[in-house]
Amino acid sequence: MSDDEKMMTPEEMLASMGISMEEAEEADENLRVRPAHGRDGRICVCGHGVSRHTVTNGAVYCKPTRMECPCKKVRAVIEVDDTRPFLRRTGGSGAMHALSLGLVGLAQKGRNARWLVDLVCDRCGAEDANVVPAAVTSNGVGVSYPTGYDVLLCPGCREAV
């Protein structure tokens, strides 16, 4: 860089392109808020975005980040207006599940979600219970690590596993 060329502020560089700082900030904000059309805001019961799943010949592959999730079946349970908080790892059931942790992150961002499924226990069918996401084995035994078998359980069924 020659002495004639001076360093510029980002505002000066934008101005040299005919763009005001306010215009650029507004465009940046509009791009950060994901529009509902064209984006899949559904979240699987495993706690990761449906768009992070690939299904090939019936086999499910869930890769939310560099980590892999052992999800065995894509089941959209909620829809959100920002899927980025749903990049968490399951450490158990209830509050320790990736779905719950993602909802915490969503709340911290001031975003919203809606249920896509009826809140019914996957084991006993209870409709009036507070179901929570749970990691279970293929035999239905509750565990504290991701297995790929994620369900919504009522408190009674959660204690039974």
N, C-alpha and C positions, 0 to 999 in steps of 0.2 A: 504494500500500500504506500503510495507516495505521500509526501507532506501535504500536497494539495487536497488529498482525499481525507476528510475528517470522519471520525466516528459519528454516527447519528443515533438519536433515540428511536425507539420503535414508533413513536408518534410521528416523528419527522419522516421516517421511512414510509409509513402509511400515507402521510400527506403527499409525499413525492409520487405516490401511485394514484392520488386523487381520492383516497379513502379516509374518512374521518375516524378518529378513535371511537367515537360513539357508535358509528355505523358498524365498525368491526366488532365492538363489544356486543352489540345487539345480535349480529350474525353468529357470534360464538355462543351466546346464550341459547339462541334458537336451535343450534346444532347439538347442544348438550341435552336439551329436553327432547327425548326421542318421540317422534310422532307415532300415533297409534297405528297408522297405516304402513304397511311394508315391513313392520318389525314384529317378531313373535315374542310377546310378553308372557307366554305361558311358562309356568314352573312345574316341573315334574315332582312327584312325591319324594324323590331322592333329594330334592332341595336345589336342583340345578336347572338352568334354562332348557326348555325343550329343544331349542336351536343348538344346544351343545351336545345333543344326542345324534348318533348316526345308526341307522338300522340297515344291516346288510344280511340278506338271506335269513331274516328272522333273528339274527344276533344283534343285541344292543351294545353300542359302544358310547359311553358317556365320558367326555373329556372337558370339564369346565375350565381348567387351567392346565398348567403343566402336569398337575396331578390327574390321575384317572379315578373315576368312580365306578364301582362294580355293578352299577344299575343293570337289572335284568329285563325290565319292561318299562317303556315310556308310559307314564300316566300323569297327564296334566291335571293339577289340583287347584292351582290359583293362577290368576293373571295379574301382572303388575305393570306399572308404567316405567319401571327401570329394573332391568335384570342384573345389573352389575353387583348389587349386594349379595347375590346368590352364587357366590364363588367360594363358599365355605365348605369345610370338611365335617362330616358327621362324627360326633364323639359319643354318641349314645342316643337315647330317646328323649322325647319331650323338649325341654329347653336346650339340650345338647345336640339336637338333630340339625342338620344343615338347613332344612326348611325353616325351622324356628329361628336359627341364627341369621338367615337371610332376611326374615321379616324384621328382626331387630335392626339390621343395617338399613332396611328400607324405611323404617320409622325414623331413624336418625337423620335420613336425608329428607324427611318430610314428604315422602311419596305415599302412594296408595296401592291397594290390592283388592281383589275380589275373588271369592270362592267360585270354582268352576264345577265343584262336586257337592253333593249333599253331605253334610257332616254326620256320617254314619260309621259306626265301628266296623272295620273290615272283618273282624272275627265273629262277633255275636249279633251284629246288625242293629245295636241300640242307636236310636235316633236322638235321644234327648241328653246324651252324655257329652262331656267335653273331650272330644277325640284329640289325640296328639300324634305327631309322626313318631314312628318307632322303627328302629333297625332290628330285624329278626333274621334268624337263619332260615334255610329252606324248610326246616321242620317247625318253624314258628316260635323258636326260643329267642327271647330278647337278649341282645348283646350290646356292648358299648363300642362297637366299631362298625364301619360300613360293610355290609354284606351284599348289597344289591337287591335285597328283599326288604323293601320299605312299605309300611302299612300305616293306616290311621287306626289307633286303638283307643277305646274308652278306658277310664281309670281301672275298672274291674279287670278287664282283659290284660291291661298292661301289668298289673300286679300278678296276674296268673302266669305270665310268661317270665 
